[in-house]
Amino acid sequence: MMRLRWALALAATLVAAQAVLGTTGLAQDYPSRPVRVIVPFGAGGPADVTARQIGSILQESFGQPFVIENRTGAGGVIGTLEAAKSPPDGYTLLMMSNTQTANESLVPQRKYELMRDLAPIAPVNYSDLVIVIHPSVQAKTLQEFIALAKSQPGKLNYASSGQGTPYHMAGELFKTMAGVDLVHVPYRNSGEARSGVIGGQVQMMIDAVPTMAPNVAENQVRALATTGKTRSTVLPNAPTTIEAGVAGYEATIWLGLMAPAGTPKAVIDKINAAVNAAVKRPDIVKLWTQQGAVPMAMTPEEFDKFLRGDIVKWAEVVKKFDKPQ
């Protein structure tokens, strides 16, 4: 009996050792072919641009293509589901944002759970947002816009790139904290939403500073306020929303990478190390600073904690407004 127990224990030890060696070997060889990075948002937006920047650096680091694929629709749900259902081998990654953490409470009918079906790899960066209006709107300051909206409840509208996106959530948070009634107009992606406010089809939009700043410079839209704690270095003439009179208001868009649940930890750690090195490169830091983006670096475990906290944060915001039909 003791010999049998010893033999079983030895066999279990050998199996465990083989699993560790197999995972280590997989990480050493990774990647041996192209890696697909799913971006569940439209081309030209912060997630798409950042994914291409990081993908290019990872391609240099690993010697394999990192192919960006835009899979848009349903406020990021379609692309996220595709990533969640992909093989957990490190060859499909997801570029995600606080859209996904907001969708955990905003879209209960989705066919995945973020923290069950996907594994955190690393955050990438975050950006402040900017509240802009079409030049035809009779308001020069945020307080004038708030007064105008209060005088016409339900008459003014704002654009977003879809329900659950940071722009939508920032808009609903603004409505609640400013006490205004604005109509949400969801577009299929941020590019179309941006075109909507530039073309005057909608009156207001809250967009990422890096993508909207050029339109502000061209006087295609009027910047009323930015949404960070301090003024944006890219739009220094725009006050923060807090300075403009909405006490306590703050909203950002952050981006990060996840992989299908079950992806070997050694592979996740290898990608994490490469991403953390990429976001600290002086050329990337300089580029993002010029665009109004701030690098983020965490371990997978730290990012896991960050994601869970963000899910709770947005669940509290969702409780304060009616869910889209």
Secondary structure as the mmCIF struct_conf table of DSSP 4:
data_model
#
loop_
_struct_conf.conf_type_id
_struct_conf.id
_struct_conf.beg_label_comp_id
_struct_conf.beg_label_asym_id
_struct_conf.beg_label_seq_id
_struct_conf.end_label_comp_id
_struct_conf.end_label_asym_id
_struct_conf.end_label_seq_id
HELX_RH_AL_P HELX_RH_AL_P1 MET A 2 ASP A 29
BEND BEND1 SER A 32 ARG A 33
STRN STRN1 VAL A 35 VAL A 39
BEND BEND2 PHE A 41 PHE A 41
TURN_TY1_P TURN_TY1_P1 ALA A 43 GLY A 44
BEND BEND3 GLY A 45 GLY A 45
HELX_RH_AL_P HELX_RH_AL_P2 PRO A 46 PHE A 62
BEND BEND4 GLY A 63 GLN A 64
STRN STRN2 PHE A 66 ASN A 70
HELX_RH_3T_P HELX_RH_3T_P1 ALA A 74 GLY A 76
HELX_RH_AL_P HELX_RH_AL_P3 VAL A 77 ALA A 84
TURN_TY1_P TURN_TY1_P2 LYS A 85 LYS A 85
BEND BEND5 SER A 86 SER A 86
BEND BEND6 PRO A 88 TYR A 91
STRN STRN3 THR A 92 SER A 97
HELX_RH_AL_P HELX_RH_AL_P4 ASN A 98 LEU A 106
TURN_TY1_P TURN_TY1_P3 PRO A 108 GLN A 109
BEND BEND7 LYS A 111 LYS A 111
HELX_RH_AL_P HELX_RH_AL_P5 LEU A 114 ASP A 117
STRN STRN4 LEU A 118 ILE A 133
TURN_TY1_P TURN_TY1_P4 PRO A 135 SER A 136
BEND BEND8 VAL A 137 GLN A 138
BEND BEND9 LYS A 140 THR A 141
HELX_RH_AL_P HELX_RH_AL_P6 LEU A 142 SER A 151
BEND BEND10 GLN A 152 GLN A 152
TURN_TY1_P TURN_TY1_P5 PRO A 153 LYS A 155
STRN STRN5 ASN A 157 SER A 160
BEND BEND11 SER A 161 GLY A 162
TURN_TY1_P TURN_TY1_P6 GLN A 163 GLY A 164
BEND BEND12 THR A 165 THR A 165
HELX_RH_AL_P HELX_RH_AL_P7 PRO A 166 ALA A 178
TURN_TY1_P TURN_TY1_P7 GLY A 179 GLY A 179
STRN STRN6 VAL A 183 PRO A 186
BEND BEND13 ARG A 188 ASN A 189
HELX_RH_AL_P HELX_RH_AL_P8 SER A 190 ILE A 198
TURN_TY1_P TURN_TY1_P8 GLY A 199 GLY A 200
BEND BEND14 GLN A 201 GLN A 203
STRN STRN7 MET A 204 ALA A 208
HELX_RH_AL_P HELX_RH_AL_P9 VAL A 209 ALA A 217
TURN_TY1_P TURN_TY1_P9 GLU A 218 ASN A 219
BEND BEND15 GLN A 220 VAL A 221
STRN STRN8 ARG A 222 THR A 226
BEND BEND16 GLY A 228 THR A 230
BEND BEND17 THR A 233 LEU A 235
TURN_TY1_P TURN_TY1_P10 PRO A 236 ASN A 237
BEND BEND18 ALA A 238 ALA A 238
HELX_LH_PP_P HELX_LH_PP_P1 PRO A 239 PRO A 239
STRN STRN9 THR A 240 THR A 240
TURN_TY1_P TURN_TY1_P11 THR A 241 GLY A 245
TURN_TY1_P TURN_TY1_P12 ALA A 247 GLY A 248
STRN STRN10 THR A 252 PRO A 260
TURN_TY1_P TURN_TY1_P13 ALA A 261 GLY A 262
HELX_RH_AL_P HELX_RH_AL_P10 LYS A 265 VAL A 279
TURN_TY1_P TURN_TY1_P14 LYS A 280 LYS A 280
HELX_RH_AL_P HELX_RH_AL_P11 PRO A 282 GLN A 291
TURN_TY1_P TURN_TY1_P15 GLY A 292 GLY A 292
STRN STRN11 ALA A 293 PRO A 295
HELX_RH_AL_P HELX_RH_AL_P12 PRO A 300 VAL A 318
TURN_TY1_P TURN_TY1_P16 LYS A 319 LYS A 320
BEND BEND19 PHE A 321 PHE A 321
HELX_LH_PP_P HELX_LH_PP_P2 ASP A 322 PRO A 324
#
